[in-house]
Amino acid sequence: MIQNVHCLCLGPGCSSIGYGEAEELGPFLIQKGVPELGLNRHSWNKEANLLFLESPVGVGFSYTNTSSDLNKLGDAITAEDAYIFLVNWFKRFPRFKSHDFYIAGESYAGHYVPQLSEKIFDENKIVPAKNYINFKGFIIGNALMDDETDQTGMIDYAWDHAVISDRVYHDVKNNCNFSKENVTDACSSSLDEYFAVYDIIDMYSVYSPVCVDSNSTMASNRRSYFVEGASPKILSRHSGWHRKPVGYDPCVPNYTEKYFNRPDVQEALHANATKIGYTWTHCSDAISKWNDAPSSVLPVIRKLIDGGIRVWVFSGDTDGRIPVTSTRLTLNKLGLKTIQEWKPWYDRMQVGGWTIIFEGLTFVTVRGAGHQVPTFAPRQARQLIRHFLADQQLPSSPF
């Protein structure tokens, strides 16, 4: 049976179509140098039916006729709206209803995916059969899950990967307490120095080049990525936190924005029929405020693990934005029993990364991949999703 995978992407306020579908794992990808599509031979739709959701309202071409809705957004409303969408989608396409259903996402989807999963999990206990969703599990990558460990891990990773100096590292460690929201002037000053290095290298892939397209500027890649109220309360006070990511061709986002603003493309997609009053962007310029974002989603993840939901977490290990260091610290907080110790997994004859299996959760690293793993390691990412869907361990020896 072909499973259904529902994909949520960056955010809050960033496009699953622009990033996930068009630059990472969809059947067609934006091509280098031109705003055109080409086939993706490692598309995830070779493993499952894919459904991309532009969520919340205001992202991409999704819109509301009531502009005040954009001021009410937050984690809870996003999960509620996404759940309503899914129930109605399955009513409209009932032939998919019997399929196993999974949710995948990256970055702020570390909130979106567990919260929507919890909503489905809870509603499935009380809804009539016609609204039941055959939900089996979720997988999240480079995911924002816990403010304290996410922020701590960013600093540790930057020092360990020779991005910041010993002095800057120790200044941040001595002056900042990431378990608290209040920030001192000394902490703020130290973090300014930490973020300064990401003016010259890509935070989302520390070993990749930055875009030097003559038609682009570094500033074009720094529009708001995490909106007010949705970010850890200390690091988000610095402009460096709000940069949005690029891929291994760092100029591809420029081509994507040109592509989705083409009138013929919008007409073919039946998109922008209402003529929204702003251009399509990767991360919505229409969303400026976020009203609720818990500091940790670990209680939700623990609840779903205890409820028998399959949970995988993966991490591209060259991402400085939500680095593997953060994810390891975060997962340690769950206190899960180790079933299979840390070991390499293989992509053909090469090590693809490392994996550890906890009781109820599998964690996988992807070697050499940045924040958007399928962009940097498309074949390995497809192998990852294939084994997740089959509930099988990744290969432990070359093949």
N, C-alpha and C positions, 0 to 999 in steps of 0.2 A: 504493500500500500504506500502511495506517495503521501508524505506528511505535509502539513501546512506550516509554514514559518512566517510569523508576523514580525516585521522588522521596525524597530525604533532606533533613532540615531542620536546624534549629538544634541546638546541643548543646555538648558531649555531654550527653545526658539530657533534651533537649527534644523535643516531640512534632511529628512531621510531619503528624499529623491535626489537632491543635489549631491549629498555625500554618499550615502549607502548605495543607492541604485546606480547613479551616474559615474561615480568615481571609485567604487569599491567592489561590490559583489553582484550587481545586477547583470542581466543578459547583454546589455549594451553599455559601453563606457565612452565618456568624452575622450576624444583623441588628442594627442599632443600637438600643440601649435594651431589647432583649428577648432571652432565650435561645431563639431560634427560627432556623430556616434559611430562606434565600431563594435564588432562582436567581442564578447568576453568569454574566452574558452574555459575560464574557471568560475563561471557564474554559479551561484548557489542554487539557481533554479534547475540545475542538473541533478540536485539532490532532493529538492522539495519544491512545492508550490510556494511562491513568495508573494507576500502582501506587504507593501510599504505604506506606512501611515504618516501623513504630515500632521504632527501633533505637537503642541496644542493648536487651537485655532489661532490664525495669524501667521503661521509658519508656511513658507512657500506660497502656493496658490490657495491654501485653505483660508477661509474668511468668515466673518460674521456680519450680519446686517445691523447689529447693535454694537456700536463702537465701545461702549462702556464695558463690554465683555472682556476686552483686552486688559482692563485694569483689575479684573477679578481672578486672574490666572494664578495657579499654584499647583503643587503636586496632587492634591486631592481632586481638584476639578479635572485635571488632565487624566487621571486614572478613571474617573467616572465617565468622562466623555468618550475615552477610548473604549471602555467596556460597552457603552451604549452603541457605539459604532460597530463593534464586533458582533453584538447580538443581531443588529439589523443587517449587517453584511451576510451573516449566515442565513438569515431569512431570505435574502435576495438570491443567494447562491447555495441552495440547500444540498447540492451534490457534493459539497466539500464538508458537510457537517459531520459525517461519520469518520473523517480522517483524524488521526492524532494531530494535536495542535501544540506548537511550541512558539515561544517568543524569544527574539534575539535583539540585542542592542549594544551600544557602546557609549562610553563617556557618561553624560548625565543620565543616560538610560540605566545606569546603576541605581537611579531612583525610579525612573519610569517603569522599567521592566519588573522589578520585584513588587512594586505597588500595584500595577495592573494584574500581575499574577495573583497577588493576594485578593484583589477584587473578584477575579474569576473564581478562585478557590473558595471564597466565602459564599458567593452567589450560587455556585453549583450545588451547594448544600440545601438551598431553599427554593430555587427556581423550578418552574414546570419543565418537563422534558423538552419542550420545543425551544427553550432558551438555554439548555445545557450546552456547554462548550467542552469538547473532549480534550481538555488541557492536560499535558503531560510534563512539561518542564520548560526551563529557560536557560539561556546562555548569555553572559555579558562580558564585554571586553574593555580593558583599560577604564574601569568603571568607577565613578564617584560613589562611594558607599559610606564613608565615615569621615567627618570633617577633621577630627584630630589626627588620625593616621594618614589621611590623604595629604595633609599639609606637612606633617613630619617627614613623610616619605619623599616628598618633593625636594626638601632641603638635603636629606641624606643622599638621595640619588645624585643630585647636582655635585655634591662634594666627592662622592665615590667615583663619579665619571669625569673628574677633573674639569668640571665646568666652573666651579667657584673655588676661591682660594681658601686656605685653612683659616685665615683671619675672618673672612666673611662668614664661613661656616660656623665658627665658634661664636662670633657676634650674634648670629641668629639664634643659636642654641642657648646662649646666655641671656638674651634679651626678650625672647618670645616664648610664650606658653600657649601651645595650640589647643589645649584643653579648655581654654577660656576664650570668651568673645572680646573682652576688653583688650586693647592694645596700647602699649606705652609708646612714647615718642622714640625711645631707643630702639624698640622693636621695629617700628615703622621705618626708621632710618636704615636699619640693617637689611630689611626686606627690599628697600629701594636698590641697595647694592646687589642683592641677589638677583632681582629681576633685570638689572641693567645688562647682564650678559646675554639675555634673550632678545636684546635689541639687535644683536649681530649674528645669532644662530637660531635655528628653528627649535622651539621648546618641544614641539610635538614629534620631532625626530632629530635627536641631537647630532647625528652624523650625516644628515642630508643637507644639500645646498639650499639656500634661500632663492626666491624668485628674483632674477635680475632682468626680466623682460623690460624693454625700454618703454612699453606702454603701461607698466605697472610700477607701483612703489611699495616699499615695505609697509607704509601706512595702510595700504589697501587690504592688507591681511590682518589688520588690528581692530576691525570693527567689533562691537560688543559680542561676546560669545556666551558668557554667563551673565544673565541680567540681574538687576538689583534684587536682592532678597533670596536668590537661589544658590549662593556661593558660601563657602566657609568664610566666617566673618572677619578673619584677619587678613589672609592673602588677597581676598577680593577687593580690599581697599586700595590695591595698587593696580595701575593700568596694565601692567604686564600680565595679570591674571586673565584679562579680557580679550586676549588675542585669539583669533580663530585659526584652526589648523590648515595645513596644506599637505599635499601628497608627495610621493617620491619625485614626480615632476612638479616642482613647487608652483608652477604657473598654471596648472590645470584648473584651479578654481576660477581663474579669470575667463577661461574658455567656457566653463560651465555656465557662468552667469550670462555670458553673451548668448549661449545656446538657448537657455530657458527664457530669455527676453525677446527671442525672435518671434514675430507675429505668426509665421507659418507653423512654428513648433507649438505655440500656445493653441492655435486652431486645431492642429492634429491631436493634441492631448485633451481637447475640449476643456481647456483650462483658462482661467481669467475671463470667463464669460461675463462676469459682473464688472470688469474693468476696474480692479482695485487701484487705489490712488497712489501706488508706489511700485517700483520695479522689483522683480524677483531677485532675492539675494539668498546666499547660503544660510545666513542667520538673520532672522527677521528684524527689520528696523521698526516694525510696528509694535513689538513687545518690549516694554521698558521696565516692567515691574513684575515681581513674583511674590506672591503673598504667603506661601507656606512651603517650607523645605526642611524636613527634620534633619538634625545634625548627623544622624546615623540611620541607615536602613537595615542594620544587622538584626534587630529584633524581627523584622519582617522576613528576612532570609532564613533565620532560625525557625520561625514558625512554619515556613513552607517546606524546609528540610524535614522537620518533624512530621509534616503532613504527607510525606512520601513523594513530593515533587522533585523531579530530576533537576539538579543545579550544577552547572559548569561555569567557571570563571576563567577567562584567559587574559594574557597580558603580553603585548608587544614590548620587547625588553629594551628598545632604544627610545621610548617615549619619556620625556621629562615632565610631561603635563600631569598625567596620573600614572606615575611610573610603577614598574613591577615592585619596587621597594614599598610603595604605599599599599599595594594590594596584599603583599605578604604580611605587613603589619596588621592590616585590616582583618584578614582571614584568621590570624592568630587570636584576635579578640573573640572569635566564635568558640574557641576552645574545643574544637572537634577532635575526636580520636583519629589518629593516622592509621589508615588501612594498608596503603602502599607507599613506601618511602619515596623520596625525591629521586627521580631517575630520568635519563634522557629518553626522548622519543625521536623517531627517525622519519625523515622525508627522503625516500629512496635511499641513497648511500650516505646522506649527510644528517647530522643531528639537526632536527627541526626546532628543538627547544627542550624544556624539562617539564616534568609533570609530577604531581603528588596527589594521592587520592585520600581524602578524608571520609569519615563516616557521613555519607549524604551529600558530599560535594567534591567535585574534581577540579583541580587547578592546573592550568597549562600555560607555559610561557612559549612565545613564538620568537625564535632567535632572529635578530636583525630587523624586526618589524617595529614601526613607530605606532603612534596613537591609533591610526586607522589600519588595523592589521591586514585586512584583505587588499588594501592598496599596495602595501609594501611586500606582502608575501601571499599572493593570490592562490598559488597551488597548495601551500600549507594551510591556508585558511579554509579552503574547500575540504581538505583532508580532515581538518578539525571538526567542521560542521557535520561531515559524513559520520564520523565516529560518535559525535554527540547524539545524533539522531538514532543511531543504532545501539546506543548505550554500550559502546565497546571501548576498551583501552586503545590508545594510540600505539603504533608499532614500536616495540622495544628493541628492535634490532634492524640493521640495514636490510633493504629489500630491492 
